[in-house]
């Protein structure tokens, strides 16, 4: 019986090419795992694609509720922002994906977990720290760092797939690298590599630019209980429905696009454009409510904690004693963060209208 490897599978070109590569170089049975954090239509046709490439099975794990409740909400409560602009959309999801990869690996009796993150990004570290924290005995395979991986471009990956009888609808154009979940969409690469280039008008997928937003402001209220957003415009919603509604409202008003050059964990600078409409609105409302519910000393110290919390999440250190300790501090500060914030959204701007708290 062949040994098994669990592959973090997105259905994109990299992980598609990795399936035959794993079989060819390690003679493993390949179990694909796609962790659904809200990728929407990106999940269409994944099972057929994975099996056509040689995988024995595909798990699609729906973790949207858990993602919102156990990863997004704690970051909102902490008010965690990396380098003053990045709301951690990719960073928050990686520890949960690692957790699910480990769970499936245990279930299947796999000896290894493989990911398709490149050797120049943050995700390789986030995945591997998460896996090692939860399953230090399981081998990790990172093809892009392997001397057995001889593909160095999108074109070479397509040729490799063709040589293995895999004919898939991947073009060779210089498209953007995107990561999508219910919290955000990131755009990197192509013409964005040059920070002098303004993002094209048709780049955004979930929101409009401020120029295309309505000419009239829209008012919205957000209710919080112990720092957790629980209602929008008076309607009580669970975390998933609330974030979905927040995305719609903020997105149509051009709120929540961040264009930044960030310092990656591996030592590079990277330019990215991030769509986080609902998240931007919720962070703003949460900060406004904290301004009247936290005492001065706690508020000032929490700013330091927020910065360190964001750095830990960005660096893939979710499953660490320090992150857990900081979360305990944050939970303590949120006991009095109850009330309602009324915002005015207008052409990309978030303007404070009113605040009330018992």
C-alpha positions in Angstrom: 0.0 0.0 0.0 1.3 3.4 -1.0 2.0 6.1 1.6 -0.3 9.0 1.5 0.3 12.8 1.3 -2.3 15.5 1.9 -2.0 18.4 -0.5 -3.4 21.8 0.3 -5.4 22.2 -3.0 -6.8 25.4 -4.4 -7.4 24.2 -8.0 -5.0 26.8 -9.3 -2.1 26.0 -11.7 0.6 25.5 -9.0 -1.4 22.9 -7.0 -2.6 21.2 -10.2 1.0 20.7 -11.4 2.0 19.5 -7.9 -0.4 16.4 -8.0 1.5 14.5 -10.8 4.8 15.9 -9.4 4.2 14.3 -6.0 3.3 10.9 -7.6 6.3 11.1 -9.9 8.9 12.0 -7.3 7.6 10.4 -4.1 5.2 7.7 -5.4 2.6 8.9 -2.9 -1.2 8.5 -3.0 -2.3 12.1 -3.2 -5.3 13.3 -1.0 -6.3 16.8 -2.0 -7.9 19.1 0.7 -9.5 22.4 -0.2 -10.4 24.5 2.9 -13.4 26.7 2.1 -13.0 30.1 3.9 -15.3 31.8 1.4 -13.7 31.4 -2.0 -17.1 31.6 -3.7 -17.0 30.4 -7.3 -13.4 29.3 -7.1 -14.6 26.0 -5.8 -16.5 25.1 -8.9 -15.3 21.9 -10.6 -12.5 21.2 -8.2 -13.2 17.5 -7.6 -13.2 16.7 -11.3 -10.0 18.7 -11.8 -8.2 17.1 -8.8 -9.1 13.5 -9.9 -8.2 14.2 -13.5 -4.7 15.2 -12.3 -4.2 12.0 -10.4 -5.5 12.6 -6.9 -7.4 9.7 -5.3 -9.9 12.0 -3.5 -10.7 15.6 -2.6 -12.0 16.9 0.7 -13.8 20.2 0.6 -13.9 21.5 4.2 -16.4 24.3 4.8 -15.0 26.3 7.7 -16.5 29.7 7.0 -18.4 29.8 10.3 -15.3 28.8 12.3 -13.2 31.2 10.3 -15.5 34.1 11.2 -16.1 33.2 14.9 -12.7 31.9 16.0 -10.2 33.9 13.8 -11.8 37.0 12.3 -13.7 38.1 15.4 -10.7 37.9 17.8 -8.7 40.1 15.3 -11.5 42.6 15.2 -11.7 42.7 19.0 -7.9 43.1 19.2 -8.1 45.8 16.5 -5.1 44.0 14.8 -3.7 45.9 11.8 -0.3 45.1 10.2 1.8 48.1 9.3 -1.2 50.4 9.8 -3.1 49.3 6.7 -3.3 45.5 6.2 -6.3 43.9 7.9 -4.7 40.4 7.8 -7.2 38.7 5.4 -4.8 36.0 4.2 -2.9 35.8 7.5 -6.0 35.0 9.6 -7.0 32.1 7.3 -3.7 30.2 7.2 -3.7 28.7 10.8 -7.2 27.4 10.2 -6.2 25.8 6.9 -3.2 24.2 8.6 -5.5 22.9 11.3 -7.8 21.2 8.8 -4.8 19.8 6.8 -3.6 18.2 10.0 -7.0 16.8 10.8 -7.4 15.2 7.4 -3.8 13.9 7.5 -4.6 12.2 10.8 -7.8 10.8 9.4 -6.1 9.4 6.3 -3.0 8.2 8.1 -0.9 10.4 5.8 2.9 10.7 6.4 3.3 14.1 4.8 1.5 17.4 4.1 2.3 19.4 0.9 1.6 23.0 0.2 2.1 25.1 -3.0 3.3 28.3 -1.4 6.4 29.8 -3.1 9.8 30.3 -1.5 9.5 34.1 -1.5 6.2 34.6 0.3 4.8 34.5 3.8 2.4 31.6 3.4 5.1 28.9 3.4 6.0 30.0 6.9 2.4 30.4 8.1 1.4 26.9 6.8 4.5 25.2 8.2 4.4 26.9 11.6 0.7 25.9 11.9 1.4 22.3 10.9 4.4 21.9 13.1 2.6 23.4 16.1 -0.2 20.8 15.7 1.6 17.8 14.2 5.4 18.0 14.6 5.7 14.4 13.5 4.3 14.9 10.0 6.7 15.6 7.2 6.2 18.8 5.2 6.8 19.0 1.5 7.3 22.5 -0.1 7.8 21.8 -3.9 9.0 25.4 -4.6 11.9 24.9 -2.3 12.7 21.4 -3.4 15.6 20.5 -5.7 13.3 18.1 -7.5 11.1 21.0 -8.6 12.4 22.2 -12.0 9.5 24.5 -13.0 10.3 28.2 -12.8 7.3 29.9 -14.6 3.7 29.6 -15.3 4.5 28.5 -18.8 6.7 25.7 -17.6 4.0 24.5 -15.3 1.5 24.4 -18.2 3.9 22.5 -20.3 4.5 20.0 -17.5 0.8 19.5 -17.1 0.4 18.9 -20.9 3.2 16.4 -20.8 1.3 14.5 -18.2 -1.9 14.5 -20.2 -3.5 17.2 -18.2 -5.2 19.8 -20.4 -6.7 22.5 -18.3 -8.1 26.0 -19.0 -5.1 27.9 -17.7 -3.9 30.7 -19.9 -0.3 31.9 -20.1 -1.2 35.6 -19.7 0.4 37.6 -16.9 -2.6 37.6 -14.6 -2.7 38.7 -10.9 -2.1 36.5 -8.0 -5.2 36.6 -5.9 -6.3 35.2 -2.5 -9.9 35.3 -1.7 -12.0 34.5 1.4 -15.1 36.0 3.1 -13.0 38.7 4.7 -11.0 40.0 1.7 -9.5 39.7 -1.7 -5.8 40.4 -2.3 -4.3 41.3 -5.7 -0.5 41.0 -6.3 1.8 40.7 -9.2 1.7 41.7 -12.9 1.7 45.5 -13.3 1.2 46.0 -9.6 4.9 45.0 -9.1 5.8 48.5 -10.1 4.6 50.8 -7.3 4.4 53.7 -9.8 1.5 52.0 -11.6 -1.9 52.9 -10.4 -4.2 49.9 -10.0 -6.4 49.5 -13.1 -10.1 50.5 -12.7 -11.3 47.0 -13.4 -9.2 45.4 -10.7 -11.7 45.3 -7.9 -14.1 42.3 -7.7 -16.3 42.9 -4.6 -16.5 46.7 -4.4 -16.5 49.9 -6.5 -14.0 52.7 -6.6 -15.0 55.8 -4.7 -15.6 57.6 -8.0 -18.3 55.0 -8.9 -19.9 55.1 -5.5 -23.3 56.8 -5.1 -23.5 60.5 -4.9 -25.5 60.3 -1.6 -24.1 59.0 1.7 -25.5 55.9 3.2 -26.0 55.5 7.0 -25.4 52.2 8.8 -25.5 51.2 12.4 -23.4 48.4 13.9 -24.2 46.9 17.3 -21.5 45.3 19.5 -21.7 43.0 22.5 -18.4 42.6 24.3 -16.5 43.8 21.3 -18.2 41.4 18.9 -20.3 42.8 16.1 -23.8 41.3 16.4 -26.2 43.4 14.4 -26.3 45.7 11.4 -29.1 48.3 11.0 -30.8 46.7 14.0 -30.9 43.2 12.5 -29.2 40.5 14.6 -27.0 38.3 12.5 -24.5 35.5 12.9 -20.9 36.3 12.1 -21.1 35.0 8.5 -24.3 36.8 7.5 -23.2 40.0 9.3 -19.9 40.1 7.4 -21.6 39.3 4.1 -24.0 42.2 4.7 -21.2 44.5 5.8 -19.3 43.6 2.6 -22.3 44.6 0.5 -22.9 47.9 2.2 -19.3 49.0 2.4 -18.5 47.7 -1.1 -21.2 49.7 -2.9 -19.9 52.8 -1.2 -16.3 52.4 -2.2 -15.1 51.7 1.3 -12.3 49.3 2.1 -9.6 49.3 -0.6 -6.0 49.4 0.7 -3.0 49.8 -1.7 0.2 49.2 0.2 3.8 48.0 0.1 4.3 45.7 3.0 7.3 44.2 4.7 7.1 40.5 4.2 8.3 38.1 6.9 11.0 36.7 4.5 12.6 40.1 4.2 11.1 41.3 0.9 8.8 44.2 0.2 5.6 43.4 -1.6 3.0 45.6 -3.2 -0.6 44.5 -2.8 -4.1 45.8 -3.3 -6.5 44.5 -0.7 -10.3 44.6 -0.9 -11.7 44.4 2.6 -14.9 46.4 2.5 -16.9 44.9 5.4 -13.9 44.4 7.5 -12.8 48.0 7.1 -16.2 49.2 8.2 -16.3 46.8 11.2 -12.8 47.8 12.4 -13.8 51.5 12.2 -17.0 51.0 14.1 -15.2 48.9 16.8 -12.5 51.5 17.3 -15.1 54.3 17.6 -17.0 52.3 20.2 -13.8 51.6 22.2 -13.1 55.4 22.3 -15.9 55.8 24.8 -15.8 52.5 26.5 -12.1 51.9 27.4 -10.3 53.9 30.1 -7.2 55.8 29.1 -4.6 53.5 30.4 -6.2 50.4 29.0 -6.8 52.1 25.6 -3.2 53.2 25.3 -1.8 49.8 26.3 -4.2 48.0 24.0 -2.7 49.9 21.0 0.6 48.2 21.8 -1.1 44.8 22.1 -2.9 45.3 18.8 0.3 46.0 17.0 2.0 42.9 18.5 -1.1 40.8 17.9 -1.1 41.8 14.3 2.5 40.9 13.9 2.0 37.5 15.4 -0.9 36.7 13.1 1.0 38.0 10.1 4.0 35.9 11.0 1.9 32.7 11.3 2.3 32.4 15.1 -1.4 31.8 15.9 -0.8 28.6 17.8 1.6 30.2 20.3 1.4 30.9 24.0 2.0 34.6 23.4 -0.9 34.9 21.0 -3.2 33.1 23.4 -2.1 35.3 26.2 -2.7 38.5 24.2 -6.2 37.1 23.3 -6.9 36.7 27.0 -5.9 40.3 27.6 -8.1 41.4 24.7 -11.1 39.4 26.0 -10.7 41.2 29.3 -10.8 44.6 27.7 -13.9 43.8 25.7 -16.3 43.3 28.6 -17.5 46.9 28.4 -17.3 47.3 24.7 -21.1 47.3 24.2 -23.2 49.7 22.3 -24.1 51.0 18.8 -22.1 53.0 16.3 -23.7 54.9 13.5 -21.5 55.5 10.5 -21.9 57.6 7.4 -20.4 56.0 4.3 -19.6 58.3 1.4 -17.4 57.7 -1.6 -14.7 55.6 0.2 -15.0 57.5 3.4 -16.2 56.3 6.8 -17.5 59.2 8.9 -18.6 59.0 12.5 -22.2 59.9 12.9 -23.2 58.8 16.4 -22.1 56.5 19.3 -24.0 55.2 22.3 -23.1 52.8 25.0 -24.6 51.9 28.4 
